[in-house]
């Protein structure tokens, strides 16, 4: 009867698994840049193989995958060979779209993977460099694969609401999850020597990890986010490279495709990275804000990742208040004119930025800023007008406005009056009245002055209208 042996128990004592005498197998790992269009087969014209390795990846013939004993149950001298055999079994790729096909072999592979995870997590056996290299090869074979077409490529439709999309779930995830867990445990393990590990977790490996963020399976992106963040924290030599590679993904998303499922996860990683930037910030980081983060407000799918984007942008302003000018002008540059949903998001982000803005930087941008806010106050979409008027509920913003009321009130007074006189929504009328009352409490003389100028302007407008009507009547009389 076929028997599956369960995983080993944790042990507190480390036992080194030494290689047998004789020449050592190569520990080099060559991982090519992964892409959605690459195929893991023999190389063909215009097709790049993802992973080059000597380990077999084709589905085994019946009887080839055997049940191996657990590492703890064999002598120390035999563990190296057994470990490599287990890696070879875990390197076999199966068709997970058919649950009944190779079911026994899949279960054997899964139990071997679980044993490897327990081995790395417990630190019960110390792996040498050869074993680490072969393990990374096995992990690369499993995770660096051809991704299926995205939903919009199959249907040709454009749907930016994730709640309405059918969430894609990879059928091979039960095995992929264990492989990702193995990689995560290897990266975070205190027994992992960074000098050795960086030979295998090299730039090519990192690029392939970043390419996998293009998967539509949210479970896989969550693991990738955690692993990449840990790699960034543990391998200092990779930090500039990772930042540059993420930068390039953003550029391609902003200026070419405007489609990428993993932008929010990448921004979550960056939020933590930005939080750790030293002050004063390097020019490289400021350029990243101006050239990547601010243009990320442009795509129409910004609602899918705006929360993470706003956090990153606000972090910059909190670390260097002088960047408030750059951020606010950038928001005004990409301000949505016809998309009310995006406009509400922008107003919320604007309030967060103003919370961290100093008076000097505020004075530099207040004129174009409140011209835009004045238009929002007059918006026929009541949620946009309401969100703009809610800025006066923020004490920090009110303080900045009060300090510069002689400039700001003349800019938005007309918008306030138009709302009070004729906005269709009653709640907007009440909010506008409250804002006007706040200005009266700040400086009643200034309000009266603005009121006088507004009435004079309205009188001039009415006079021009009368003159125009009179001219038309004269023309009609001449024509008749």
Helices and strands as residue ranges (DSSP letters): E 30-31, E 51-52, G 71-73, H 76-90, H 103-122, H 129-143, H 151-155, H 173-188, H 194-200, H 203-211, G 212-214, H 218-234, G 236-238, H 239-252, I 253-257, H 263-275, H 283-288, I 289-293, G 295-297, G 302-304, H 306-319, G 321-323, H 324-333, H 340-355, H 359-377, H 382-389, G 390-393, H 395-403, H 405-422, H 426-442, H 444-479
